[in-house]
Amino acid sequence: MTENTVIRNCTFAFKCEAKWEQLEILDFDNIRFCNGCQKEVYFCYDDHELISNIHLNRCVAFERESVIEMGYFNPEKVK
């Protein structure tokens, strides 16, 4: 993966309506806990982190156009 890699045409299998700022803070800056779904949510700072966490079946959060999106992607559909 290069610095110019852009993830396109991916759709959430589940899009979370929770807000990153409202999730329970854990010991790591990039991981928070969602009390609604009882899962850890991993903040992804770049496309490499996003793809890696998707392949690990993790709920993810990432910033797009100054908005933090959160949810779950189907790892089989992300290459």
N, C-alpha and C positions, 0 to 999 in steps of 0.2 A: 504494500500500500504506500502511496506517495502522499506528499503534503497536499497535492491538488485533488485527491480523491474526494468525490462528493457522492453521498448516498442519495439515490433518487427512486421514486416510484415504490417506496415501501409504505405499507399501511399497517396500522396497529391491529393486532389481533384483539387487543383490549386497550382502550385509551382511558386512563385514569383521570378523574375530575378533581382529585386532591391537589393541593398546592405544596410544592417543595418546601416552602418556608414554614408550613404547618406540620411537616413530618417530624417525628421524634428524632432528635440529634443523637448519633452514636459516637463511638470513639474515633471514627475516621471522617474526614471532611467530606468525602465523596459518597458516603453511604448513610442513608437515613432509614427509619422504620415506619411503615405505614400501618397504623392501627386498624384501618378499614379492611385491608386484605391480609393483614398479618404477614407481610413480606418485607424484606429489605429492598430498597430502591437505590440503584447505583447511578450517580451522576456521571455522565460521559462528557469529557472536555473536548474530545475530537472524534473523528470517524473511526479511527482504529479502536479506541475504547468502546465505542458504541457497537461495532461489529463483534468484538470479543465478548462483551456482555450479552449480546443477543444470542450468540452461539452457546453461551452457558445457561440459557433459559432464565435470565434474570430480568426483573422489572428495571426499566431504565428511565432516566431523566436526562434531558439535554436541552440546550438553549438554541432556539431557532427564531430569528428576527426579533430578538429581545423578549421572547416569551419562553418560559420553561415548559416543555412538553413532557408528559410522563405516561408510561404504559408498558405494554408487553408486545413484542413482535414474534411472529412465528419464525423460529430459526431456520426452518427448511426453505423458507422463501427469501432469505437474505444470503447473498453470496459475497 
